[in-house]
Amino acid sequence: MSSSAFDAPATWPALPTDALSEDDVLQLYRALLGREPDPGVAQRAAGRSLAEMALEMVRSEEMALKVLTPVVQRRDLPHAHLSDEERLRLWQWMDRRLGWPAAAPVGRVRPEALLRRVCGHPRLSQELQAVHAGLFSEVAAHFAQPGALDLQGKIEFANHEFISGWLTDLSGQRATLRVEVRCHGRLVASGSAHSLRPDIREHIGGNGLCGFRLPWRPEAWPSGQALSLQLVEPASGTAVGGPYRYENSRLDQLGVAQLLSKELEEIQRRIDALAAMVPQGLRYAAFPLDHYDLYRRTHRVPPPPWLQERAWAGVLTPPAVAEGVAFRVLIDACAGDPIAARCTVDTLRAQPWPHWQAWIVGAAPVVTDAAALMAAADSRVRGVAGWADLPPDDGLAPWWLLLEAGERLDPMALPWLVHAAHQSPQAAALYWDEDTLRHACGRAPAREERHVRPLLRRAFDPEAMLELNVVGRSLAVRVAALQAVAPALGAGDAAGGLSGAPAAREALVWALAGQGPLVHVPQFLLSRNDAALRADSAEAGDDDGPGESVQRLIAQAGPEALRPWLPAAWQGRRWQRVTDPLGASPKPLVRWTPQRPEAVLSVLLPTRDQVGLLRDCIDTLREQALHPGALDIVVADNGSTEPETLAYLAEGAARGDFRVLRIDEPFNWSRLNNRMAEAARGDHLLLLNNDTRMLTGQWDDILRGLLEREDVLAVGARLLYEDMTIQHAGVLTGQERFVAHDAVGVPVDDGLGLLGPQLTRRMPAVTGAFLACTAATYAATGGMDEAQLSVTFNDVDWCQRAGQRFPDRHVVYSPLLSLVHLESKSRGFDFQDPLKQARADYERQAFEARSGGWVIEDRGGNPQLSHWVRPGTALD
């Protein structure tokens, strides 16, 4: 039997024939049978040769039944019960004692890697083939499949709502797997396996991102029928694990519903009590984003204040606010759709503001014919073949409005732009919120148009603009600003850079940002047509998810193309776009290259006992770091008493893995971090909770690249619960007149996240569970407040004070840095202890008193989103 299927040296040494030591017996049993030797075996083996005993063991029935058979049946090997340390020592023993040199696998030594290495020896392989014949041939065939997926997983639980379990690829080819569940061959649920499962990582291997929880509808099957659910990896069609039997009993579901009904009655009672206490709550109305179309039909875009006042007064003459405001509307019809162009012009004609002139840009004969037809009916409409054919600016329209054929303006669009132009006289451009109109077919009401896919934009953010055109491809541009940047955009007239190509529009937005503010008008002023919706849906396989609407806005212009327009603090800095390490976002994320890649980075970790949390945190930091030797990990031991914790701290400090500061005093998170910061040796500091696990490879390099920028004040990370929903994506202000984490509980790959947690952006603050800054910045602010904010709100307070101290610098949230955060697992929640809750109430009052109106203002968000529910889930 050829050994090509196995991991082995190019030249094999003979099996040693000298006498066995006790350690040899132990390691030989572990290598061949995956277990400890029976009592007394080591003594009885004295004087026997290693070769003799090894050949005897491979001939045994135990070798066939408990080692080779599990390989063929894809069951756990007995070697899986060995610890990581034992497997590593076994690998090293093979090198030293048997002379089988080979590099140890990256990370942990997998049980299958050990067996492949043992069976690869020609003498052992020959004996295995002679004794176990066909069984060993199947093992060799299994090992000889290069590139084959090594899938393991199963369905663990199913109820009338969800099917949950895990699926992982131990070959390491796929970090995240798609999942299907089939019932009698019919697909009943699908999704991806990406939730963190530490138990699977510990006992099976892999990165642990393998859990799934899929919604399904068992009511589609007859009640009382036993259903057989099978887990399938769809790319290969491989069935994984055995079938799961589900008793589809409505009686069981009815019992659960009755229990829930009692709980809901109690919840309703409490809601009624709260409504009585807060009368204004009865007048408040918010629509979930799932019901966006109902919101749009219920709440029309209102007239701007100046138009409302004049309508009430019955005044017909133009107000002072609107004097001199006119629009040249440029409609990109280069796609050759004349009907789409006509639809856009129709919405212009419906505007109560008549001061506009439209130019339809398109060379197709059907477009030029349509433009001529519309021009005959309305003298404000003209047609040109290309962007270069636009006539020179005549000075009559101070604003140019860039649209795409098929886009429909809301009847109040131009009045709102007039209002914004008056309110922001220095603005270089105006942009707005938008959605898509779906035009279904069939009989009424199914064929009625519906508003879907809302894009709720925020204040202009250069960080986000590098990843996504957050302004949009349709916008209003001040002519003076356009004329100032036109030569540098590649043309000598004001039409330069107006091409509808995505990269050209990106460059235009960046160029305009240098001429004045880009002002967001928080109204739904435009709806895209359903032709574009159908095109997006064809690519994505979905027609309702808001995420696909922004696919067309993903940034494309590269560093060289954007270099002339980027902020001064970014000049000379290298950056690139990389994929989301979790695969949660279809768009790339920006990574900055540090100029000092091995500058010392101090990680500040307060802890008390809970050694398992601390070990996982430190291990993942070092494993995922590009330069682990440049990490200065400082652990503040706040009075640990557990022997295992104390032993781990002593051993780690002795090895030089980290330094330990023993601080035996009442828990004060601010003081612990200040003490560690004083002892830190690095130019950069990372304040980190001990109940986190790093998921991002080369995280230290990514963090240095951000902190080296002169305009960065602090950096925060994407923190996730174990089920891969968002725990923190930056801190928002103005939420229930206070502060809150953004997107809490939202799935990491939620489509709405493309304009939120999946986007690098500037935030008012970030959580101290992961807060990075330079050591100089931390020192200049005086660190955390030890006196009044010992445990809570100290991180947000620090971000506010640091922002006041350095007004030209910004707090940046980067989803490229992703961690699991077992929130409050180390110290518990405040509400579980009356004394902790009293301390938290005191600290909140102290924070509110010093922050003034800062916490109640919505800083950079969208005012259409509710501030009284979970951020980002409802509309006011």
N, C-alpha and C positions, 0 to 999 in steps of 0.2 A: 504493500500500500504506500503510495507516494505521500510524502510529508508536506507537499505544497499547500495543502489545505490548512496547515497549522503555522502558528508563529514559532519560528525556530532560527537558530544561528545558521550561517551558510555552511560551516564545518562543525560536525557534531563530535564532541569528545566521548569516549567510552564511559559507561556507567562505572563509578568508583567501586573497587573491589575490597577496599580496606574495611576494617571493623566499624560498626555503627556506634555513634555516641547517643546519649539520651535525647539530645536536641535533634539529631538526625532522625531518630524514630518519630519524634513529635512532628517534625516538618514533613516527613515522608507520608505520614498518615493524612496530614492536612492537604498535601499536594495531590495525592491519588484518590483518597476517599472523602476528603472534605470534613474530617472530624478528628477529635482527639483519640489517641490510642487507648485501648482498654487498660484498666489497672494491671500492673505487673508485666505488660508487654515489653516495656523498655528494658527491664532486667532480663527477661527471657531472650531478648534479641542480642544480648551481649555476645560478641564474638562472630556474629553473622555479618556477611558483607552487605553493603547497600544494594548492589546489583541483584543479589539473590532475593532479598526481601522485596524489592520493588517488583520483580517479575512475578513473585508469588502473589502479591497484592493485585496486580492487573489481571491475573487469571481467575480471581475470586468471583463468586456469584454476587457479592456485594457491589463489585465494580460494575457488573452488568445491570443490576436492578436499581441501584441507588445513584449511579453516576451517569452511565451511558444512556439508559432509558429516559431520564428526564430531559436530556439534550434533544432527543428525537421528538418527545412529546411537548417540548417547549415549556417544561415546568422548572421551578427553581432548583438549582443545583445545591447539594449539601454545603458547598463552599460559601453559599450566601450567608450561612450562619456565622461565619468567621467575621471578626471585626475588621474595619479598615486597616488598623495597625497590624493585625495578624496577617492579613493578606500581603501587606507591603513587606513585612519581615520574611514571609514565605518567598516572595519574589527575589528578595535580596539573598536568601539562602541558596536559591537555585543558581544565582550568579557565583556565589562564593564556593559552595560545596560541590555543585555539579558541573561548574564551568560553562554555564549556558548564558553568556552575556547578551543582554538586550535592554534597551531603554525601557524604564517603567512607564506604563500608560500615564497620560496626563490626568491629574486628579486621582480619584480612587482606583484601585486595582479591581477590576470586575471579575467575578467568579469564572465566567466563561473564558476570559483571557488567560487565567491560570490553567484551566484544563486544556485549552488549545496548545499552550506551551509544553505541558507535560506530554500530551499525546503526540506531539511532533517529533519526539526522539525516535530515530529509526528502530532501535532495539525494542522499545516499548510499543511502538506502532506495529512492528512485526508480530509481537506476542499478542497484542489486542486483536489483530486481524486473524491470527491462527486460532485463538480460543473463542472469540465472540463473533467472528465471521460477519454475517449479514448485519447484525446490530451495529458493529463498528463501521461498516461501510456506510450505513445511513448517517452516522455521526460525522464521518469524513465528508460526505456529500453536503451535510448541513453547513459545516465549517468552510467548505470550498465555494460558497456562493458569494463572490466579492460584490459589494455594493447592495446586497439584499438587506431589506429592512428587518430589524429584529424587534417585532412588535409584541408588546405585552400589555394586558389590560383586561378589564371586565366591567360589566354593569353591576353596581353594588346595591342600588336601591331604585325603586320606581313607585310612584303614587299616582293619584289622578291628575297631577299637574306636571310633574317633572320626572325625568330619568337622569340619574347621576351615576358616575363611575370615573374611571381613569383609563388613559391610553398613552403609552410612551413608546419611543423607538430607541432601543438600547444600542443600535448601531451608530447613533449619533448623527445620522444624516439629516434628520428633520427635528428642529427644536420644537415646533408646534405642528400638530397633526389635525387634519379635518376628521370629523367623526360623523358617522351615520348609525342610526338604529333602525333595524328592519324587523318587521313582524310578518312571518309567513311570506317573506320575499318582498313585502311592500314597505316602502320608506315611511317611517312614522315620525322621525326627528333627525335633525342634523345641526351641526355647529362645529366648534373647534374645542380642542382640549388644551386649555391654557391656564387653568387655575392652579395655584401653588399647592402641592401636596407634599409636605415635608416627610410624611411617613413613607411615601413611595420612593422619594429620593434616598431616604436612609436605608430602606430594606431592599429595593430593587435596583436603584441607580438612576442615572440621568440627572437632568437639572430640576426635576420636581414640578415643572410647569406642564402638568398632564391631566388635571382634573377637568371634568365637564359636568354641566347641569343643563339639560335640554328640555324645553317645554314640549308637551305633546298632548294629544286629544284622545284619550282612551274611550270617550263616549262615542267615537266613530265606529267602535266595534260592539258587537252584541253583548248585552249585560249577562254576566254569569259565565262567559266563555273564558277559558284559561288561555292567555296569550303567551307566546314564546317570543321573547325579545332577543335579538342578536346584535352584538356590537360589530361594526364593519369599518375598516379603513378604506374610504371610497377610492383613493387614487390607485390602489392595488387590488381592490375588491376582496381583501383578505378578511375573513371572519376571525375575530379575536376573542378568546375566552369562550366559555360555554354559554348556552342559551339561558336566559333569565325567565323564570315562570312568573307571570303576573296574573293574579286572579281578578278579573275585571268585574268586581262586585259593586253594584250601586248601593247595596246596604251598608258596606264599609264607608263609602263616601258620604252617605247620608248621616252616619254617626259623627263623622268629622264635621260636617256642615252644621249639625245641631250644637256641637261644642263651640264652633266659631260664632254661631248666632248669639249665644249667651255672652260671649266676649264683646261682640259688636254692640249689643244692647248697652253694656256698661260703657263702652267708648262713646256711644251716642249720648248717654246721660251726661258724661263729662263735657262733651262738646256743647250741649245745651247750656250747661252751667257757665262755661267760658263765654258763650255768646251773650248771656245775660250780663256778665261782668264787663264786656267790651261791646257796647252798642254799635260802634263804628264797624265792627266785624260783620254785622248784618248787612251793611251797605257795600262791603267789599266784594268784588267779583274777580276771579282769576280763572283763566282757561288753561288746562294742560296743553302742552304742545302737540299731544296726540289728537287734540280737537282743534287744530289750527284753522281748518276751513270754517268751522262754526264761529270761531273768534273773528275771522275776517268778514263774515256775513253779518255778524252782530255789531262789530265796531268798524264802521267805515273810517277812512282817513279823514280827519276833520279839516276844515279850512284853517289856515294860519290865523293868528290873532288879528292882524290888520284887515284881513278879508272879512272875518266875522264882525268886527266893529263896523265896517262900512256897510255890510249887508243889513245889520240891525238899524243903522241910521238912514238907510235908503240912499246913500251917496253913490253916484255913478262915476264921478271923475276920479282919475288915478290918484292915489295917495302919495305923499312925499316919500314914503318908504320905497315905492316902486318906480320912482322917476329914473329914467335912463336905463332901466334893466330890460334888456332884450336878449334873445337867444338865437344863435345860428345852430340849428340841429343837424348833425351829420349822421346819416343812417347808413351803416355798412350793409350793403346788399350784394356783396361780392360772391356770396354763395349761390346767387342766381334764382332766388325765390321771390317772384313779384308779389304774390299774395301776402307774404310776410311783411314786405315793405309797406303795402297798402294798409295792413292792420296797424302798423306803428304810426303811420300818418293819420289814420282815423282817430287814434287816441290823442294826437296833437290837436286835432280840430275840436275835440271835446273839452279842451282846457278853457277855463274862464279867463286866462291870461292870453291875450291875442298877439303879443309882440314876439313873434318867432318867424323864422324862415328855415325851411327844411331843404337839405341837399341829399339826394339819394345817390350813393356811390356804388356803381356796379356796371360792368361792361357787357354783361349778357344781353342779347337783343330783347328778351322778354322783360328784363328789368328796365332798360331804356324806354321801351314802349309803355310800360306801366307808369314810369316817371312822367312821360309826355302826357299820358292820359290824366294823371292827377294834376299836372301843371295847368292843363286846360280848364280844370274845374276850380283850381285855387292858385292864385298867382304867387303864394308863398312857398310853393313846392317847385323844386328844380331837380335835374338829374345830371350827373357827370360820370364819365367812364372809370376814373381812378382818382386816388387821393391827390396825385400831382396835378389833376385838372381842376381842382377847386379854385375859384377866383380869389384874388387877394382880399385881405380883410378890408372892409369899407369903413370900419370904425363905428358902425351903427349898432352892432351887437357886442357888448363887452364880455359876453359869456358864450362859449361854444359847448353844446351838449352832444356827447358822443354816445350813440345808441347802436344796437344791432337790429337788423330787420327781424321783425316778429316780436320784439319786446314791446310791451304795452305800458304806457304811463298811466298812473292813477289820475283821475280827474283833478286832484288837488296837487299834482306833482309840480307844475311850474309855479303856482302861488307859493308853495313851500320853498322852492329854490330862490324865488324873489326875496322871501323873508330871510332866508339864511344868508343871502348875499348882502342884505342890508345889515344884519346882525354881526357879520364877520367881514368887514370891509377889506381886511388884509388877506383873506383866504385866497389861496392859489387854486383850489379845487373844492368841489362839493360832492359827497357821495351819500348813499342812503341804504336802507334795508330793502330787500326784494324777496320775491317768492316765484313760484311757477304755477301757471294755470294748466290744469289737466282738462282736456276735452275728450270725455269718454263718448263712445258710440252706443247705439241702441235706443230704447224708448225712454221717455221722461219718467222719473227724474234722473235716470242713470246717465243721460247724455249732457246733463247740466255741468257747466264748468266748475271745477273745484280748485281752491288754493292749496297747494302742497309745498313742501320743502322750503320753509322760511329760512332766510339767511339774515340773522340778526347781528349786525356788525357793531364794532366798538370804536372808540377813539383810535386814530391812526397810531400804529405801533411799528417802528422800524424792525424790531426783533421778529415780529410775526411776518412782516412783509418779505423777509428773506425766504420764507417757506411757502407763503400763500399770498396771492394778490388780495389782501384784505379790503382794499378799496373797491375792487371789481373792475371789469372791463368796460363798463358803462359809467360815465361820470360827467360832471359839469366842470369846465375848465375856464378860468379867467384868461381872456385873450392876452393881456399884458404879460402874464406869467408864461404863457405858451410861446409868445414871441421871444421872450428872453432865453428860453432853453432850446428853441427850434434849431439854431445852427449846430449846437452840440449833439442833437439827436440825429444828425445826418442829412439835414436838408436846410436850404437857405431861407425858407419861408415858414409861416406859422403852421403849415400842414405837416411839417417834419415830425415823425414819430407817431402819427395818427393811424398808422396801419393797424388793422384789426388783429395782427399776429400777437399771441400772448406775450412773447418776450418784448415786443415793441411797446405794448401797453404797460408792462412792468417798468421798463426804462422810463416811460413817460411819467408814471406815478412817482418814481424816485426823483426824477428831474424836477417835477413840480414841488416836491417836498422841500427842496432847497430854496424855493421862491416865496414860501409862505405857508400858513397852516393848511392842512387838508381837513376840512370840516365835515363831520358826520351829521347828517340830518336823520334823526331817529324816527323815521316814518316809512311805511311800505309804499314807496313811490313808483315801483316798477315790478312787473310780472313778466317772466320769460314765457315763451310759448311752449306748447306741449310737443312740438316737433323736436326741440332741443331735449325735452324731457325723454321722449322716446329714444333719441340717440344715446343719451346717458344710460337709459335703462337697458338698452341692448348690450352695452358694455358691462354693466354691473349685475344684470339679472334681477333687478329690483326697480320698482317705479315709485316707491314711497319714501325711501330713506333719504334724509336731507344730505347725507354725506356725499352722494354722487353728484349733487348740484355744484359742489365746489371742486370736483375733479378738474374742470376746465380752468380753475384758478390756481392750480399748483404752480409754484414758481419754477421758471425755466431759465431765466437769464443767469449766466454764470458770473463768477467773481470779476473777471476782466471786463465784461460788458457793463457791470454795475459800478466798477471802481470809481469813475468820476463823480458819481452821485452819492456815495455812501458818506455817513457822518465822519467828521474829522478824527474822532477817536478810533474809528475802524480802519483808517488808512494805514497801510503797511502791515496789517494783520491778515493772516491767511485763514480761510475757512472753506468748508466744503459741505455738501449735502450728503447725508448718509441715511440708511433705512432705519426705521424704528426698531430698536433691539427686541421689543416684544412682539413685533409684527402687528401692532394694534392700529396703526395709522397707514393708510394707502399713500400718504405723501411723505417725502423725506423730511428729516430734521437737520438743523444746522449744527455743525461741530467746528469749533474754533481751535486752531493749532497753537499750542503754547510755544513761546520763544525760549522758555527754560523748562523743558519737559521733565527734568529731574529735580526741580526745586522742591525743597522739603515741604510736605503737606502734613500738618498736625491734625489728627483726629481726636476730638475730645469726647470721651465716653464716661458719663457718670453711671454707677451701678451699685447695687446692693444685693448680694446673693444671686439667685436666678442664673446659675452658671451656664445652663443650656442656652439661654437667650444670648448671653455675652459671647459664648464660644461661637455660635452660629454667626453672630454679627461680625466678629473679628475674622473668622475663617473666610467668609464671603468677601469681606473687604480686601483681604490679601490675595485670595484666589482670582478675583476679578480685576485687580490693579495691573496696569501696564508696568509700573515701576514700584513693586512692593517694597524694595529696599529704601525708597525715598519717603515712606510713610513713617511718621512719628506718632504712634498711637499712645495716647495718654489716658489711663483709666483712673477715674476718681472712685476709690472704694469707700462708699459711704456707710461703713460699719457692717460689712459682711460677717456672718457668723457660721455659715454652713461649711463644714470641713472640706467638701468637694470644691467649693468656690475658692476658699483660701489656698488650697493646693494648686488649683489651676492658675490663680494669680501669681503665686510664688514661682511655679514652673515656667510660666510665660515670661515673667520678668527676668528669670535667670537665663532663658534662651535668648533674650533680647527681642522678643516678639512685640513687647509693649513695655511701657513704664507705668508704675502704680503709685498713685498718691493716696495715702491712707488718711481719710478725713472723717473722724468719728465725731459727728455732731448731727443735730436734727436736719432732716432733708431740706435743702434749700438749693433748688436747681440753678438759680442764678449765681449763687456763691460758688457752687461746685465748678461751673463753667468758667467763672472768673479766675478761680485758683488754677485750673488747668491751663487757661490762656496765659497766665503769668509764667507757667513752667514750660510752655510750648517752645519748640525750637524752630518751627517752620515759618516761612513767609506767609503761608496761607493757613487758615483755620477752618475746620469743619466741626460744627456742633452737631452731634449725632446721638440719637437715642439707642440704648442697647437692645431694644426689641425690634430692630430692623434687620433686613437681609438684603444685601446688594444683588441686583439682577443685571446691571449693565456692565459689560466687559470694557476695560480700559477707562473706567469711570474717573480715575485720578487725572488722566490726561485731558479728558473732557472738561473737568472742573478747573484745572489750571488754565486752559485756554480761555475760559470765561473770566476768571478772576484777574488775569493779566490785563484785561481791557480797562482803560482809564475811566470809562463811563459806567462800569458795573459796580454797584454798591454791595450787593449780596446776591447769592444764588440759592434757589430752592429746587426741590426735586419732585417728581411724580411719585407719590406714596400710595400703595395699594393695600387693600385688605387681602386676606388669604384667598378669597374667591375671585380675585382679580377685578374687583370694582374699586373705584377711586375713593381714597381716604383723604387725599390732599392734592389739589392742583393749583396752589396759590391761595392767598387769603384775600377775600373781598371785604370792602367796607360798605356800610349802608344796608346790611342785611338785618331786617327787623331792628333797624336803628343801632346796629352793632356790627361786629365782625363775624365772618364765617368762612370755613373752607369751601372752595368752589367745587362743584360737581360731586359732592359726597354721595356714594352709593351708585354712581353711574358706571356701567360696564366700561372697561378700559378701551374697548373697540367700538363704543357707541358712535353712530354716525354724526351726532351733534358735536362730538368732541373735536371735529376738524376745525371748528372755530373757537374751541375752548381748551380742554385739558390736553389735546393732542398737538397744541400749537405752542412753540416757544414764544413767550410774551412777557411784557412788563406788568408787575402786580404791585399793589400797595404794600404787601408784606408776604412773608412765607413763614411756615412753622419752624419752631426750634428743634423739631425732631430731625430735621436736616436743614441746617442753615450754614452757609459757607461765606466767608469774607476774607479779606487780607488781615494779617495780624495788625498792621498799621491802622486800618479802619476800626477794628475792634478797640484798640487802645485809645484812639481819638474820641470815641463815643463814651468812654468810661465803662464799657462792658454792660452786662445786664444789671438791672436794679435789684440789689440784694435786700434792700430795706423794706420796700412795699410790695414788690412783685416777686416773691420768692419762688413760686411754683407756676402760676398761670399768667397769661397775657404779657409776660416779659419779652417774648419773641416779637410780638406785634409792636409793643412799646419801643423796643430797640430799633425796629425798622422805621418807625415814625421819627424817632430822635435822630437816627442816622441820616434819614432823608432831609431833615431840617439842617443837619450839619453839613451835608454834601448835596445841595439842591440840583447839581448837574449830573448826578449819578442815579442809577436806577436799580431796583430789585428785579431780578430776572428769574422767572420760572422756566425750567428746562425739562421737558418730558424725556429728553435723551438720557437723563439720570433717573433711573427707576429703581425703587426698592419696595419690598413688602414691609409694612409697618403693623406690628401686632399691637395696636393702639392701647396704651395704658395697661398692657399685660404685666409690666414689671412693677408698677406702683399701684395699680388699681384705679378705679374711677372715683371721683370726688363724691358723687351722690351716694356711694356705698358706706360712707362714714360721716356722721354728723359734724365732727370736728373739721374734717377735710372740706366739707361743704361750706361751713362757716368761714373758713380761711379763703375759699374760692370766692365767696360773696364779697368779702372785704376787698380782695385784690381786684375784683371787677369794678367795684365802686372807685377804688383808687385810680385804676386805669382810665375810667370814664372821666373822672374829674380832671386829670392832667391832659387828656387827649383833646378836650374841647369838642368842636364840631367835626373833627377829623373822622371819627368812627361812623357818623351818621350820613356822611356824604358818599354817594355812589361815585367812586373814583375810576373812571375809564370804562365802566360797564355800559350796558344798553338799558335805557330807562323803560323800554317796553317790557323787559323781563321783571317778573314779580320780585319784590324784596321781602316777601312775607312767607315764602315757601322755600324748599330746597333750591339753591341757586341754579338757574338755567333750566327749570322744568315747567314754568308757566308764564303766561302773559297777563299783564294787568289789563 
